[in-house]
């Protein structure tokens, strides 16, 4: 996610330590919830690949196991369904059509 933040920190390295010389303010809020969202989406991908559960069940389990703030920040159900579909397709094994394809 791009904020266009122009904040900078200038340090000086002396005797193996960093010392703050100057800094400027951020022009956006910290979004710590993104870490929880990323972990939840990784868990959804993992469950999609490792189980044969229906996408609705995977999504319901994931949403039930996170806080309200994380739940609100998750992508839409349709987008999570697509994420599950892509994760499963990525690891799907193609069955050979004929003996020649073996």
Order of alpha helices (4+ residues) and beta strands (2+ residues): beta-beta-alpha-alpha-alpha-alpha
